[in-house]
Amino acid sequence: MSPEAPTRSGVTFRVLDAMDAPHSGRILRLRLQSGEAPSIRSLKGATLAAVSPDGVWCDVKVLGFAAFGGKPSDERLARTGRVDVHVEELDDNGPIGLRWEVHPA
């Protein structure tokens, strides 16, 4: 599947910022690019597929949420389209960086 191809659910996020988490994993600041905002509950523990601008794929597992801008909620995600997730990279194709696209796997 090409990076431009729509996903099954139609949800696509763009990585706005990526940084190493304090103890393990990475923190990704995501912005909803297309589709309807998923629930926070559906994201927790989910496996996501990330695609670099060059077409490199990397699977990540959502471990939790960063609360930099406040507690994440369905209402906040629907209103702002932004969420900060703590992820573990499951492949050695990372690290995930700016402008990567993230889709539900």
Order of alpha helices (4+ residues) and beta strands (2+ residues): beta-beta-alpha-beta-beta-alpha-beta-beta
